[in-house]
Amino acid sequence: MTRISENRTQRTLVTNTLLNKERLDKYSREVSSGLKVALPGDSSDSGTVSRYQQTLQKIDSYTTTVAQTKSILQFQDTIMEQMNELIIRAKEVATQGANETLSVSARAHLAEEIYQIRDHVASLANSTYQGRYIFGGSDDDDPPYDSTTYSEPATGTAATRYVFDAELGTAVTKVVDLTENLSINLNTPANRLFGTTLEAMERLGRALGGYATLPATGSPDGTGAAYTMPTDYPAQTAAIKNSIDLLNRARENEIIPERVSLGGRLRRIETAESLLGLTRNSAEDVLGRIQNIDETESAANLARAQSALEASYTVTAKVLRMSILDYI
Amino acid sequence: MSNYGVKILSNSISSLSAQQALISNSANNIANVNTPGYTRRQIELQTRSGGGTASNGIQIGSGVEVSQVKRIADTFLDDLLRTASGTLSQANLKNDYLNRVQELFSLDGTDVTIGSALNDFFSSVNQLSLSPANIDLRLNVMQRGEDLVGSIRNVFNTLADTQKELNDRIPSEVDNINTYTAQIAKLNGVIAQREAAGQPALDEQDQRELLFQRLAEKVQYKLVDNKNGTYSVFLDNGFPLVSATTSRDLSVTVAPTFGGATLPPSLSGESLNYIVYDYGGSGQPSHLDLTQAIKAGSGSLGGLLQLRGYAAVTNTSSFQADGALVAIASRVEALTRALLVDVNQTYLGGTPGNAGDLNGNSPGPFGLFDFTYSGVKDDGDGIPEYSDLTNPALGIDNFSSLLKFGVTDPAAFAAARDVDPAAATTVFRPGDGQNAQALARMLNSSIDFSVGAFSFRGTFDELYNSTVTYVGNAKSSAEVNARVAEQNYTSAANRRDEMSGVSLDEEFANLIKYQKAFQASARMIKTAGDLFDQIVSLI
């Protein structure tokens, strides 16, 4: 027969009561926080929980970068769309100007419109996004194209032309890390996007305005003698037609490829967005299963622990009150 | 004529005396029902011998007498309880401390941990790489950098403070041990003296057993019964804490004579306590190291030492010590050193002068993550290296508590790389985020983390996650051990109580039995008196 001493009885009752209270505390903490793994010692999966939390943190960060990059590229896409329209309009004007029935003065009027289109193109090249020149490469606090004035050597007429910023960094293509394994180009340098268009429009404007352009190829430097009419009328027409070819090349070699490239990059971003979303869902799902409580199970555990503690209190009170003295 | 009347009286009187002794013993048991260490007593009765033969030769018996008062104890159960209480006190101590430590690596998502701060910092740098001149983003990088160094300092300092607290508890624990061993030796003397004189020393045995229990809660030892009423107490390495009536006081020192002039520091840079026995006498100390022997055993002092860690006197760094705290702190320190060396190297742009800020300035060797030190930090090549950190001239053991964020002006964060490294002059553009981008990529780069006995190859995240796993395993293991130890202790205490504990039910039942016997004996005396009166009335 086992001898049950008073101390043993008291120890057993107190130990069991405290154990039940500890369980109640554990389950009430779980239910109130919604987490079954809140500290490393709560589960052997604590390292996994930490890893998934970091994964979600990274996804948040990547998602922000992706959203910003997408916005920048969409802005650029809009600019390219406008560029395309401006080139088409410039070609229409040029085609009209190349008509040999047009008088010299009528051509000169068309030059005005071309210069306006050119200015618009330059302003697009100098577009800013959140205060920074988007096509300025790493020198994005300076406009990639500066306007400079000059006088026509033959007539002394004041004129404006656009010069690509010669500072280091303007021609840099910036790369952004969208995710751990995905980087894309954030911009194409302005000279590669707008250089030929501006050259074509400069040449076209000068030709329509009655001036030859030097150097013969490449960016105009503001020099070139005035045509002598009507002797140079065919040369003027040829220069206008050459400018149309140059506009075509600008559109085909620079604007359209850039739009295709932008479309491709935006598609990659959308794919990345989608993958990030899927990864987030998957990570949240796994993390939730490891870390979060099952409300039904936890509520049942809590109720069970509560009942057990109440039973402990009842038993403790009853047993400790019992004494042989009451029967003697 | 036979002398039955006299026999009736003497036997009854002996019974009265015996029943009173039994009642008195029950009263003592009841009085001590809640006395720690009390072992219930039991009186053994025996028939009184001699003089029990009547004049006609018939043996009636001479009544009853108390033969002895016994302590109802079992040395095996006492031993079991001592072992269980030593294990329990150690397991509870470790569980409590590791519970505090695990709070530093919380997973509930509400606190800033090193893990979340790391990701926030590198994420802010990646955001900046997209828009490198943006002052708001630069301020964000600075804030996240401050958060990161703050979280590292907080975790490391808490670990160092915890180690200090454990270290500081050692002297009082050793004082307790010395008090217990001195009292045990004294009681040994009293018990031996009393037993030699044929007098049981039950109360003293109880007191000594209680001291054995309390000593076991502090330190693991072996008991040797000297068979003369005394016990000797030995540490597991054979060192005699108590030899019969002599006790040997342990000492705590930060300058053991078996160590050199320079001893390994603690995580907080202070001195570690060694538990020693000084056999050299006053003025000429000569120490015997007992720290490792105590650390290997159960008891709270062993637990303190296991958590705090033991450092061989030949060690030069706090990270060469063992123990869970040092293991966790080593991981934090390894992370800190990677920030100071690997991340700073990248921040430098690979070579000095290759990265620059908005003002066109290039950072110094510890430009991003720095540490508080007034002297020269690098060896002159302008590149942060591990050899710079371990340079004895620097004399710094831990960098985590000295870590600070090196950028104090948002414009001074070097986000750009030299546009043309081949050119004679460096040019940094405000829109260039290549350096920030390279820095952000560090989060996913594999790095060799190493400090003291710890080494790990992986990313920052992987190092942090492995630390969380380490802390989690240490804590859950401590919790399981504490639970098992609690069960074992309860079981051992219950078993001892079954044998030695006072049961009030039993005592009251016995009391009634003894009372009835007493009443019966008193009645017998009255009966004997009546018989005498009857006889006298015939005369």
Interface residues (C-beta under 8 A of the other chain):
Chain A: T2 R3 I4 S5 E6 N7 R8 R11 T12 T15 S33 L35 V37 A38 L39 P40 G41 D42 S43 S44 S46 G47 V49 S50 R51 Q53 Q54 Q57 K58 D60 S61 T64 T65 Q68 T69 Q130 R132 Y133 G136 G137 S138 D139 D140 D141 E167 L168 G169 V172 K174 V175 V176 D177 E180 L186 Q291 S323 I324 L325 I328
Chain B: V33 N34 L98 N99 Q102 E103 F105 S106 L107 D108 G109 G115 S116 N119 D120 S123 N126 Q127 S129 L130 S131 A133 N134 A416 V419 D420 V427 R429 P430 G431 D432 G433 Q434 Q437 A440 R441 N444 D461 Y464 N465 S466 V468 T469 V471 G472 N473 A474 K475 S476 A478 E479 E486 T490 A493 N494 D497 E498 M499 G501 V502 S503 L504 D505 E506 F508 A509 I512
